[in-house]
Amino acid sequence: MKNLIIDSIDSWNIKKQEKLIIAGPCSAESYEQVMETAEELSKFNVNILRAGIWKPRTRPNSFEGVGKPGLKWLKEAGEKFNMPVTVEVANSGHIKEALDSKIDILWIGARTTVNPFTVQEIADSLKGVDIPVMIKNPVNPDIDLWIGAIERLNQAGIKKIAVIHRGFSSFKQCEYRNIPEWELIVELRRRIPELPIICDPSHICGNRELLLSVSQIAMDLLYDGLMIESHINPDTALSDASQQLTPKNLKKLLDNLQLKREYIKDKDFHIEIEKIREQIDAIDYKIIGLLAERKKLSENIGKKKKLKKVSIFQPERWNAIAESRISTGKKYNLSEEFILKLFSKIHQESIGIQRKK
């Protein structure tokens, strides 16, 4: 994307291997809890220590973080166990206290990213400061709003930027706490190829059981790292207990991950892949041609509806399309979710075409 200047994670001067691992408790709760967790995390490949200091809670009268004292605990733990530290900031006051405490890296939470006024306030507070900033996706699946936050920070002079994918809120019943919407991340990477992307499986999953599978998907999609919540005793955690791992179990998860490569030097492999890709390309072009034919038919229907003053949207027709396409898709082992998404897009496009007639 034009006008964005984003440095690689290598410029952060953080010791790491293939992937960046950020871990620590959801919330800093006590000096002992922070120090004990940090000590255990320092024994394996954790690069950055994280902890929530100010916690934006959905409802009042719940634990909202220890505030400023936690910054001192976190920084002391980072220095003792040789790990840079990161905290979430949500306003200019947080920025000042974090910088005064010499916090190494900042992150902006999902509830903050959604508000351009607040993001601009943070950007203005960081002018002239050379510090890495990670930006979580907004709670709603709005890729342009997310990019807007990146642009505001970049225009303020912040070049060490990464994004954190933590999933998106939805009313739909789902196995996840926040729906991943992986396709949005693929699109974000298409628009800003140089942007480092980190996955937060803790907030996507909302429970420990799904963490490994979601982390593996992130590795398969070539994410640059993971941010995972880890607590010395998760069952006693004051916030998000069910999605936190002990350091020991976090190590097991990381050991079980299969890291993927974008490229390998294997001539036969690439020849085979290219042959398959040629077949895929041919099918894609056929699909485009068929969609063009369908467009002409939609235009014809639109003209006839307009002439007879018939509404463009026909609920019974759409229900019949959805049911029949889903049923046919199942015969070819295509998921109901995929078919419904695909034909919803096609139907929306058809309505748009007919409106213009």
Protein Blocks (a to p, Z undefined) as FASTA:
>chain_A
ZZiacddfklnopacdfbccdeddfbafbfklmmmmmmmmmmmccfbdcddfbdcdfbgh
iaebjbjmlmmmmmmmmmmnopacddddfbfklmmmmmmnopabdcddfklmmpmklmmm
mmmmmgoiacdddddddfbdcfklmmmmmmmmmmnopabdcdddebjadfbdcfbfbdfk
lmlmmmmmmmmmmlccdddfklmnopaklmmmmmmmmmmnopabdcddddfblmlpcbhk
llpccfklmmmmmmmpccddfbdcdfklmmmmmmmmmmmmmmmmmmmmmmmmmmmmmmmm
mmmmmmnopafbafklmmmmmmmmmmmmmmnopafklmmmmmmmmmmmmmmmmmmZZ
